[in-house]
């Protein structure tokens, strides 16, 4: 290997966060084309984990390390949201599951690479590309640090609304209510902004129903007259009870 190629290799290895993926497109920006990638693979410096995606040889890549590449290298909006973001922020650590589910959100129409979709990453990934919030809504994100890299994830305010999106198919009323009970410290300014740019009547009604149910103090600081809750009734729980304030059916067990 030439001194120049060794220098490129040393530099990229030093910059490569452990546990993450590097895409071929990103490596190309660092002066490493397919010829060098082939040599590095043959020399067991890197390993291919999918078409156009690589990891350091012998490195264990987690779903968070994969998401790092999607966000930082491919500039995609996909991010941990809903129940997963709340777990990462410590709001539902007391809940256990036999199967680890990871809830990801992104903008509708955004395409994820095949190498991501063709691997399970040892978790059950539930990805929802939605227009849950207006495309220009930048409220409700925070950074999550994991060892050598960081991710953009939903803040508790945004994650709580994303969790309501998954009721009742992916998240039960009962589980959502248990998690929502801990959301006493949400920021009313952020909640207000997100409710105003949320496109789902169901999510807005469920979110406010849960907030009222648990009597969170920040509710008093919201200006509900600025929020479009739609009209008519929404049946969310079959054989449930109609809540008179938000006109949604909820299970008898959580009233």
C-alpha positions in Angstrom: 0.0 0.0 0.0 1.4 3.4 -1.0 2.2 6.0 1.8 -0.6 8.2 0.5 -3.2 5.4 0.8 -1.9 4.5 4.2 -2.3 8.2 5.3 -5.9 8.2 3.9 -6.6 4.9 5.8 -5.2 6.2 9.1 -7.1 9.4 8.8 -10.4 7.8 8.2 -9.9 5.2 10.9 -9.1 7.9 13.4 -12.2 9.9 12.4 -14.6 6.9 12.2 -16.8 6.7 15.4 -16.8 3.2 16.7 -20.1 1.3 16.3 -21.1 3.3 13.3 -21.5 2.8 9.5 -19.8 4.7 6.8 -21.4 4.9 3.4 -19.5 4.7 0.1 -20.7 8.2 -0.8 -19.2 9.6 2.4 -15.9 7.7 1.9 -15.7 9.2 -1.6 -15.8 12.7 -0.1 -12.7 11.7 2.0 -10.8 10.6 -1.1 -11.5 6.9 -0.8 -13.1 5.4 -3.9 -14.1 1.9 -4.7 -10.6 0.8 -5.6 -9.3 1.7 -2.2 -12.4 0.3 -0.5 -11.7 -3.0 -2.2 -8.1 -2.9 -0.9 -9.1 -2.0 2.6 -11.7 -4.9 2.6 -9.1 -7.4 1.3 -6.7 -6.3 4.1 -9.4 -6.6 6.7 -9.4 -3.0 7.7 -13.1 -2.6 6.9 -16.0 -4.9 6.3 -19.1 -4.6 4.0 -22.4 -4.8 5.8 -24.5 -4.0 2.7 -24.2 -2.5 -0.7 -22.6 0.8 -0.3 -22.2 0.5 3.5 -19.2 -0.4 5.6 -18.0 -0.8 9.2 -14.6 -1.1 10.7 -13.5 -4.7 10.6 -14.7 -6.7 13.6 -16.7 -3.7 14.9 -20.2 -4.3 16.3 -22.7 -1.9 14.7 -25.9 -1.1 16.5 -29.1 0.4 15.1 -28.0 3.8 16.6 -24.7 3.6 14.7 -26.6 2.9 11.5 -28.9 5.8 12.1 -25.8 8.0 12.6 -24.9 7.4 9.0 -28.4 8.1 7.7 -28.5 11.4 9.5 -24.9 12.7 9.3 -23.8 11.3 6.0 -27.0 10.9 3.9 -28.7 13.9 5.5 -32.0 12.1 6.0 -34.7 13.3 8.5 -35.2 9.8 9.9 -34.9 9.9 13.7 -35.8 7.9 16.9 -39.2 9.1 18.0 -42.3 8.1 19.9 -41.8 5.6 22.7 -38.2 4.9 21.6 -37.1 8.6 22.1 -38.9 8.6 25.5 -37.0 5.5 26.5 -33.8 7.1 25.5 -34.6 10.1 27.6 -35.4 7.9 30.6 -39.2 8.3 30.7 -40.2 4.7 30.3 -37.2 2.7 31.5 -39.4 0.8 34.0 -41.3 -0.9 31.1 -39.9 -4.1 29.7 -40.6 -6.0 26.6 -39.6 -9.5 25.3 -38.9 -8.0 21.9 -37.1 -4.7 21.5 -39.0 -2.3 19.2 -37.4 0.8 17.8 -39.8 3.5 16.5 -38.3 5.7 13.8 -40.0 8.6 12.1 -39.2 10.6 9.0 -40.8 12.8 6.3 -43.1 11.1 3.9 -41.5 10.4 0.5 -38.0 10.1 1.9 -36.3 6.9 0.7 -34.1 4.8 3.0 -31.2 2.9 1.5 -31.7 -0.8 0.7 -28.7 -1.8 2.9 -30.6 -0.4 5.9 -33.9 -2.1 5.1 -32.3 -5.5 4.3 -30.8 -5.8 7.8 -32.7 -6.2 11.1 -29.9 -4.7 13.2 -31.0 -7.1 16.0 -34.1 -5.1 16.8 -37.6 -4.8 15.4 -37.6 -1.5 13.5 -41.0 0.2 13.0 -40.4 3.1 10.6 -43.2 5.6 9.8 -42.6 8.2 7.1 -45.4 10.6 7.9 -46.6 14.2 7.6 -47.5 14.2 11.2 -46.1 17.7 11.6 -45.7 20.4 9.0 -42.5 19.9 6.9 -41.2 23.3 8.1 -41.8 22.4 11.8 -38.4 22.3 13.4 -39.6 22.3 17.0 -39.1 19.3 19.3 -35.7 17.8 18.6 -32.7 17.2 20.9 -29.3 15.5 20.8 -28.6 12.1 22.2 -25.0 11.2 22.9 -23.9 7.6 22.6 -20.2 6.9 23.2 -18.3 8.5 20.2 -21.2 10.0 18.3 -24.5 11.8 18.7 -28.0 11.5 17.1 -30.9 13.8 16.6 -33.9 12.4 18.4 -37.3 13.7 19.2 -37.6 15.8 22.4 -40.0 14.4 25.0 -42.8 16.8 23.7 -42.5 15.7 20.1 -42.0 12.0 21.1 -45.1 12.0 23.3 -47.2 13.1 20.3 -45.5 10.6 18.0 -46.4 7.9 20.6 -50.0 8.9 20.3 -49.7 8.3 16.6 -49.0 4.6 17.3 -52.1 4.1 19.4 -53.7 1.5 19.4 -51.9 -0.7 16.8 -48.3 -0.5 18.0 -48.7 1.0 21.5 -51.6 0.3 23.8 -53.7 2.9 25.6 -52.6 1.5 28.9 -48.9 1.6 28.1 -49.1 5.1 26.6 -51.0 6.3 29.7 -48.2 4.9 32.0 -45.6 6.8 30.1 -47.6 9.9 29.8 -48.0 10.0 33.6 -44.3 10.8 33.8 -44.4 13.7 31.4 -44.8 16.3 34.2 -41.8 18.4 33.0 -42.8 19.1 29.4 -42.2 22.6 28.2 -45.5 24.4 27.4 -43.9 26.6 24.7 -42.7 23.6 22.8 -46.0 21.7 23.3 -47.9 24.7 22.1 -45.8 25.0 18.9 -46.0 21.3 18.1 -49.8 21.2 18.6 -50.2 24.1 16.3 -48.2 22.4 13.5 -49.5 18.9 14.1 -51.6 17.6 11.2 -53.3 14.8 13.0 -56.6 15.5 14.8 -56.3 12.1 16.5 -52.9 12.8 17.9 -53.8 16.2 19.2 -56.9 14.9 20.9 -55.2 11.9 22.4 -52.3 14.0 23.6 -54.5 16.5 25.4 -56.7 13.7 26.8 -53.7 12.1 28.4 -52.4 15.4 29.7 -55.7 16.3 31.3 -56.1 12.8 32.7 -52.8 13.1 34.6 -53.4 16.7 35.5 -50.0 18.0 34.3 -49.5 21.6 35.4 -48.1 22.8 32.0 -51.6 22.3 30.5 -52.7 25.5 32.2 -50.2 27.5 30.1 -51.4 26.3 26.8 -53.7 28.4 24.5 -56.0 25.7 23.2 -58.0 28.2 21.2 -55.1 28.4 18.7 -55.1 24.6 18.1 -57.3 23.0 15.5 -58.9 19.9 17.0 -61.2 19.3 14.1 -64.9 18.4 14.3 -66.9 15.3 14.9 -66.1 12.2 17.0 -63.2 9.9 16.6 -63.4 6.2 17.4 -60.0 5.1 18.5 -60.9 2.3 20.9 -63.5 -0.2 19.9 -66.2 -0.7 22.5 -64.7 2.2 24.4 -66.2 5.2 26.2 -66.6 8.6 24.6 -64.7 11.3 26.2 -67.0 14.4 26.3 -64.3 17.0 26.0 -62.1 15.7 23.2 -64.8 13.5 21.5 -62.6 10.3 21.3 -63.5 6.8 22.4 -61.0 5.5 25.0 -60.9 2.1 26.8 -62.9 1.9 30.1 -59.7 0.6 31.8 -57.9 3.9 31.6 -60.7 6.3 32.5 
